[in-house]
Amino acid sequence: MDAHTLELLEFAKVRELLAGYAASSLGKELALQLEPLCDLPTIQEELDLVAEMADAIMVGKPPPFGGLHDVRLLVRRAAIGTMLTAEQLLEVADTLNCTGAMYRYRMRLDERLTKLIDLLGSIEDLGVVAKTITGCIDTRGHLLDSASRELAQVRQKLADLEERVQSEVRRLLRDPKIREILRYPNATVNGDHYVLPVAANHRQKLPGVIHRTSATGETVFIEPASIAQLSAERTLLKSEEDREIRRILRKLSAEVGKVAKPLTHALLVMARLDLITAKARYALDYQMTKPDLNTEGRLWLRSARHPLLEHLFRHGTPTVGAVPSDVALGRTVPNMIQPGERKVVPIDVRLGMGFNLLVITGPNTGGKTAALKTTGLLAVMALCGMHIPAAQGSQVPLFRQILADIGDEQSLEQSLSTFSSHISRIATILQFADEHSLVLLDELGAGTDPTEGAALGRAILDHLVECGCRAMVTTHLGDLKTYAFSKDQVENGAVEFDVQTLQPTYRLRIGQFGMSNALKIARRFKLPKVLLARAHKYLRRRKGRTPELSRLQQLRQEAEKARSEALAARHQAEQERLEYERKKAEIEKEAHQAAALREMRLGLQPNALVYVERFGKTGKVVRLDLRKNTVTVSVGIGQWEVPLEEVFPPERATKSE
């Protein structure tokens, strides 16, 4: 996909919004790296997974991502024999527990969510290794005495030795001769050594090791010889403790290394699941729907909304990473808002269904650029396996390239003017555009002499028609408004403008071209009638074909209305057909399940496991009585006779948990 187009469409900001819905750093990383795909089955599978996840979230079954960390590097280190620290092992344990939670989550999913179940099917429950780790290390990262018998023994020796040290310190402090030479009657700790504060002039009276002196030099801190001997023993025991701790950490790291392969695979699956969940949450939050993909070049966006504008209007103030370039370029803010409301006006866009090229005209700040960006951005989102902010039934082709020239750009490095920069970009676009491309051109023919600009614009439009691409082009040039009248694969479009309020409505009308509103606006602002009459006179001289053009526009508008109504009716019929087939499939499935359940019940044998709905527990069959249509089951310490309709396969117990 063309990187410059993605930049113009500000897809990076959509990725940032999507990353905000991810639960882990793994999901955020995938969201920020999201790119459009070119393989239809892969995109379709991703869209289906997002739809299933949205269904799961809506019924209160979101995935349990608690404890998921990016421990890929730690797992690789453990696999090659490196010892992990206690804190690192706890991170791994959290992630191992998450695999167990995901394994059980899969068991609780509705059986209709087949793609999610298949995706999670390869995740193993590695919680046993996590229990091994947490059985040795507490939540603060300290090894427990129960981690090994040797560690418990050496720590008991350390505790006994500590008690002997404390006892010796208390004995020395009670000795009258010792108390006479102390600066104050308390012991203190210097590092791991207990020291007594002895007056400097009495330091020869207490045998021991001087560890430090006071700032004034009047006090020396001496570790008595009897305690120094015990401290030496403690140092040896601490070394033994450290060796045992390292041995335990190496052992636990080796356990992690043993499950490195399934854990690494589980991390990849859970990272993808986190991305899918983020897409689903984003879709639910902004009322998005799953687009229908096709390879026939049909683009039909129904009630499409720009996701960045909607985010901007929802949150009230622009935020970094979520402001469309119309705002950044200082254009009218907010774009596509109804007067007095902060609401994105949805637009309907269609290409490849009766025509391939749409020429959009209308006033400045009327929504032409926003229409291009909405179309391009939603197409990119669909190709990334995302749901789009548009009505149900929207269709997006499998575009191999989306090529855009939008905005006012100057190339200072190449000393190019705005016009030259646009022409350079358009030349690149025309080089790569084909029947599998979507081309978006903003303000075609602008920035130069109107007559030459219109001629150049017509030549460019000719090339777009000939190469068979799907294209949307905006322009202010009046000569290009009539282009669609001579081409079967071209249609006009216009953004509405309310002459009464002098405000754009931001609605896109296919089949119309933008009419000049300058004289109407001038009349409303009380421009002298003499000047208006003269302006109309000049206008008639330059537009002798206005009646014919108006009649052609009316005919094309009527044809477009009929085509839109036919498409809407066909879409409604298709939806009803799909709903009928869905209900039919559900009825057939329920009938099949009922038959299988009845067959299972009739074939029950003694000691067979069954789930008893009345008790909510699993029991064993004692005997079956088909005459009474009952079965006697052993549940707990008793035997019960229950109707045959109240027993189910034991798998029902897992589903009900």
N, C-alpha and C positions, 0 to 999 in steps of 0.2 A: 504494500500500500504506500502511496506517495506521502513521504514524511512531511513535506511542506503543506499539503492539504490538511493533514491531521493537525498541524500547528495553526493553520488559518481557522479551522473549525473548533479549535480549543478543546480537542478531545482529552488532552492531559488533565484539564480541570474536571472533566467527568470521571476520569480515573481516580482523581483525588477524592471526589465525593464518594465514589464506590469504595475506596480503601477505608473511608471512615466507618463503613458498615461491617468491616471485617473484625473477627473476634481475636485474631492472633497476628503476630508479626509475619507468619507464613502466608496467611491470606492477604495481608496488606501488600506484601512483596509481589504476589501474583497480580493483584489488582493494579498496581502501579506499572506493571510490565505488560498489561493487556494490549493485544494487537489484533486487528481484523484477520479473519481466517478466509481461506479460499476453498475449503472442502465442505461441500453441502452436508454430507452425513454427519461430520464432526460438529458443525454449527447446529444442526437440527437436534443432535443428541444433547448438546449443551443447553439449548432452549428448553427442551423437554425436562431436563434435570432441574432447571430453575423453576419451571412451572410446578413440578412435583414438590420441590422444597417450599415454594410459596403455599401450596396446599397443606403441607405438614405444619408450617408455622401458624397458619390460620386456625388449625385445630389444636394448637397448644403443644406441638411436638417439635420444637427446634432442636438442633443437634447439641449435645453436651460438650462444649469446647473447653470447659474448665480444666486448667492444668496443662493445656497444650503449649509447649515451648519449642522454639527452634533449636533442637539439640543435635542437629545433623553433624556438626563438627565434633561434638563430644562423643557421639556414637562411633564416628570414624576413628577417633583417637583410641577409644576403648577396644575397637576391633583389631587394632595393631598392637595391643598390649600396653598402652599408656595407662598409668594410674590416674583416675579422676579424683578430685577433692570431694569432701563430704557434701559441700554445697552443690557442686555439679551433679553428684549422684542424686541428690534430692530433686533437682530439676528434671533429670531423666526419669525418676520415679513418678513424678507428677504426670509426665507425658505417657509413661507406661500405663498408669491408671486411666488416662484418657482413652487409650486403645480399648481397655475393658469396657468403659462407659459407651464407646462407639459400637462395640460388639453387641452389647445389650440393647442399645438404641435401635440397631437394625432389627432386632427381634420384635420390637414394639411397633415398627412401622406398619401402616396399612398395606396389605398385600397388593393393592392396586398401584402402589408407588414402586413399580418394578425396576425402574432405572436407578433409583436411589438404593434400593436393596442390592442390586447387582454391583453398584459402585462400592458399597461398603462390604461386599461379600468377601473380599480378600484381606480384610483387617482381622488379625488374630488378637485374642485376649491375652495380653502380656502382663496382666496385673499380678501374676505370681512372682515375677521378678521384682516388681515394685514392692510387694510385701516383704520380700527378702531384704530389700534396701531399707525400707522404713522400720523393719524389725531390728536393724542395727544402728540406725541414725535417727536422732530425734529431730523435731522441727527447727531447732536452732543450729543444726549442723554438728552436734556433738555425738560421738559414738557412745552407745549405751553399754553398760556393764554386761548386759545379756548378749552382746555381739559375739563373744567367745568366752570359754571358760578361763583361758589364759589371761584375757584382759580383766576379767572379774577378779582373778587371784592377785594380779599385780596391783590393781587399784585397792584391794583390801589391804595389801601390805603397805601401800602408800598411806592409807587412812590410819593404820596402826602406828606407822612411823610418825605421822603428823600429830597423833595424840601424845606420843612420847616426847616430841619436841615441845608441844604446848605444856606438858607436865614439867619438863625441865625448866622452861621459861618461868613458870609459876613458882617453882622451887627457888630459883635464883632471886626472883623479886621479893621473896619472903625472907631471904638471908639478910640479917641486920648489917653485916659487914658490906655486902653488896649495895644495900640501900644507901649507905653513907657516901658512896662515891658516885651515885647517879645524879644527874642534873634534874631529872623528874622521874617519878616512880612508875614508869610504863615502858614496855618494849615497843619497838616499831619494826617495820618490814622494809628491807632494802633489796629490791628484786625478789629473789626466793629465799632470802636469808633473814632470820630474826636477829635484830641487833639491839644492844642496850646503850642508852645515852650516858656515857661516862664523862665526868669532868676531866678536862685535858691534863690537869696536874695529878690525876689519880690513874692514868691509863695503864701504868705498870702494875697496878694492883689486881687487874682482871686479865688473866691469860686468854688470848683469843686473836681473832683476825679483825683488823681495823678496815671497815668498808668505806667510810667517808668521814669528813669533819664538817662542822657547822660553818656558816659564813663568817662568823666572828672568830672561829678557831678555838672557842672556849669549850666545845663539846666534840668528843669523838664517838663514833658509833661502832661498837665492837660486837662481833659475833663470838660469844663465849666458846672456848675450845670444846666443851662437852656437846654443845649444840652443833658446832662445825662438823664434828664427826658424824652426827645424825644427818646433817645436810648432805654430806658426801654419799651416804647410803641412799638418800632420797634421789640424788642425781642419777645414781645407777638404776634405781627403780623407774625413774622417769624415762630413761633411755629404753628400758624394757617395754614400758607402756607405749612409747612412740613407735618402736619396732612392731609391736602387735597391732597398733592402729594402722600402720602402713600395710601390714600383711592383710588386714581385713579389707582395707580400701582396694588393694590390688585384687583380692578375691571378688569383691562386689563389681569392680570394673570388668573383670573377666566374665562375670555373669551377664553384664550388659553387652559385652563383645559377642557372646554366644547368640544373642537375639538381634544383632546389628542388622542383618538382612531383613527380617520381617518388620522390625521397627522403622527402618529407613523407608520401606515400602509404605507402611502405615502413615508415616509423616507426609509422604507425597500425596496419598489419597486424602488425608485430612486437610492438607493445604488446599487441594482442589475443592473439597467439600466446603471449606471456609469461604472460598471465592464464590462458589455457587450460592451459599447462604447469604453472602453480602449482596449478590445480584438480586436474590429473592426479596431481601429486606428493602433494598432500594426500590424495587419494583412495587412492592406493597405500599411503601411510604408515599410514592408519587403516582399511584394508580396507573401503573404501566401494564401493558398487555404483551402477550407473545406474538411476534410478527409471523406471518406465513411466508416462508422462503420459496423461491421458484427460480428456474433456469430459463424462463421464457422472456425475461426482461420486463415483467410487469411490476411497476412501482405504484402503489396506492396507499398513501398515508391519510388515514381518516381521523379528523380532529387531532392533528398532530400539535404538540407543544414543545417549545424549546426547553430542555431540562435545566440549563444554566439560568435562563431567565426565570423559570419557575422557582428555582432555589433562591435566586436573588429577591424575588417579590415575597416569597414565603418568610424569609428571615429579615426583611425590612431594610437592612443596610448592606452595601457591598462588602464582601469578604474576600481576602486574598485567595486566589485559586478558584473563584466561582463567579467572576464578572465577565460577561461577554465583551468582545472587543468594541462593539458599538459604544459601550459605556467608556471603555478605556480611550477611545478615539475622540471623546468629547461630544458624541452625537446626542440627540435628544434622549433623555432618560425619564421614565423607563420606556423601552421599546415594547410595542405590542400590548400596551395597557389600555383598557377601556377608560374613557375620561371619568375621573373621580374614583376609579377602582384600581386595586393592585392585583390584577388577574391577567394571566397570559391568555390571549385570544387564540383559540385553536384554528388551524388552517387545514384545508383539504388539498392534497397535491396528488396529481396522477400523471404518469408517464408510461409509455409502452402499451397504452390501452386506447387506441384510436389515433394517437400521435406520439412522437418521440421527443419533440423539442417544444419547450414552453417559453415564450417571450413575455416577460413580465414588465409592465409599465405602471407608472403612477407617481405621485408626488414624493418629494424628499421626506425622510422620516416616516414613510408610510408603511414600512415593514417589508420592503422588497429584499433587502439584504438579510433580514431575519428569516424570511421564507427560504432563501438559499441555504442559510446555515442550519435551519431546522431540518431541512431535507437531507443535507449531507451528514449532519451529526447523527440523525436517527438511523440512516443507512449504515454508518460505521458501527453504531451500537449493536444493531441487529447482526452484523457480520462478526461481532465479538461475542456472540451468544448471549446478549443482554436483551431483556424485554425493553420496550420503547414506550415513551409517553404518547400514546395514540390509541384510538378506539379499536375494539376487537375487529378482526378481519383485515387489518392493514397488511399489505404485501410488500416485500422487499426482494429485489432480484439478487442473484449471486454476482455482485460486481467484483471484477478482478482489479479494477482501478477506480478510485474516486479522485478526480482532478479538479482543482478549484483555483480561481483567481478572484479573490475577494478583498476589498479594502484599498485604501490609498497608500501605496508603497513607493518609496524612492530608494534606489540603490546608490548610496553615496560612494561605496567602494568602486563601483563601475561607472560613476558619474552619469547615471541614467536619470532622466526625468520620470515623473509619475507615468506619463503615457508610454515612454520607452520601456519602463519596467513592466508595465502591463503587457505590451506587445511581446517582450522577451518571454514572459511567463506563458502567454497564449501560444506562442510558437512551440514551446515545450509540450504543452497540453495537446495541441493538434498532432504532434509527432507520435504520441502514445495512445490517443483516443481510438477506441474501436467499439464493436457492438456490445462488448462486455464492460463498458465504462460508463460512469456517471460524470458529466462535465457541468461545472457550476461557474458561470462567468458573471461578474458584477460590473454594471455600468459599461457595457460594451460600446465602443466607439467614442467614449468620453475623453476629454483632455486634449482634443485637437479640433481642427475646423469641422463643423457639423456636417458639411457636405461630404468631405473626404472620410470623416469618421463613419457616416452612414454607409458609404460605398464599401469601406473596409469591413464594416460590421456585416453587411449582406454577404460578402465573400466568405467570412468566417462561418456564418450560419449555413451557407451552402455546403461547406466542408463538413460541418457537424451532421447535417442531414445525410450526406453521401456516405460517411463512415459508419452510420447506423447506431451511434451511441445514444444514450438517454441524456438530455441536457436541459438545463434551466438557465436562462439568460435574462438579466435585467438591463434596461436602457431608458434613457430620457429622450432619445432621438425619435422625432415624429416619423421619419421615413421608415424606420424599422417596425413601426406599429402595423404597417400594411403587409409585412413580409409573409405573415401566416396565410393571407388570402390567396396566395399563389402556390402554396405548398401543402400537399396532403398530410405530410408527417409533422406539420408545425401548427401550434395553437397559440392564441393570445391568452394572456392572463393579466389581471389588473388588481392593484390594491385599492380598496375603497377609500373615498374621501367625502366626508360630510360637509357640504357647502354651507349649511346653516350654522354649524358650530365651528367651521374652519378647522376641524380636527380629523385626522385619519382614523378609520375604524380598524385598520390592520387586518381586515379580512381579505383573503385571496379569492378572486372570482375568475374561474377559468371560462374562456369563451368571450371575454371582454378585453378591450385595451383601454389604458388610462386616457381619459379625455382631458383636454386642457381646462383648468379651473381658474385661470388667471383673471379672465373677464368677469366671471361670477363673483370672485372674491373682491375684485375692484368695485363692482356695483354695490356689494354689501357695505363697503367702506366709503360709500358716497362719493366716488370719483365723478367729476362733472360729466353729465350726459353727453355733451358734445365730444369729449375725449373718448368716451365709450363707443359712440356711434362711429367715430373715425377708426377706432381700433377694429370694430366689427367689419368695416369696409375693407381695411387692409387684410384682415383674416380671410374674407371671402375670396379676395384675389389670389391668395396663396393656397387656398384649399378649395379649389373648384370642385373637387370630387367628394366633398364632405357628405352630401346626401347618399351617394352610392356607397361610401364607406360605412355610413350609419346603417344602411339597409343590409350590407354584408355582415356587419357586426351583429345586427338583430337576428339574422338567419343563423349565424354560427352560435349565437347565445342560445337560441331555441334548440338547436341540435345538441349542444352541450348539456342543456337541461334534460333533454330526453335521454341522452346517453347516461347521465348521472343517475337518473331515476331507474333506468334499466339495470345499471350496475348494482344499485342499492337493492333492487328487487331480487336480482340473481344472488347477491350475497345473503339476503334474508332466506331465500329458498335453500341455499347451501347450508346455512346454519341450522335450519329446521331439519334438513336431511341428516346432518351429522348428529343432531340431538336424537332423532329417531333411531339411528343406528346405534348410538350409545345406549339408549334405554333398552333396545332389543338385545344388545350384547349382555347387558346387566341381567335381564330376565333369563336369558339362556344360561348365563353363568350361575345364577341363583338356583335354577332348576337342576343344573348339573351337580352343584354342591349338595343340594337337598337329596338327590338320588344317591350320591356317594356316601352321605351321612347315614341315610337309611340302610344302605348296604353294609356299612360298618357296624351299625347297631345290630342288624340281624345276624351278623357273623361273629358276635362277641363270644369269646371262650373264657373259661375260668382262668383267673390270675392275669387276665389282660388289663393293662392300665387304661383308665378312663378319667376324664375330668367331669366331676359332678357339679353342675351349675348351682344346685341348691346350697351346697356347703362351700362352694368356691375353692375346692381342693381336689387333688388327684387321689383316686382310690383304685382298688383292685376288684375285678368282677368275681363274684362268688358263684352265681348261677343266673341263667336267663330264662324267663318265663314268657314265651311268645303268646300263650293263650291270654294271659292277663296284661300283656304288653308292658311288663315291668322287668327290672333287673335288680338283683341284690348285689350291693357293693360293700366292700370293707373300707371304711374311712376312719382313720384314727384307731380307737380301740373298740369301735362298734361296727355292726353290720346293719345296713339300711336297705329297705326295698323302695325304689324310686321309679317313677314312670320312665319308660325307655327314651322319651323325648328330652329328658333332663341330663343325659350323658353325652359327652362329646369326646373327640380324640384328645389325647393328653397334651397336644400342642396348644390347645385352647388355654391351658393354664399359663403358658408363657405370654400369650397375647393379652391376657387379662391382668397381668401384673403391672 
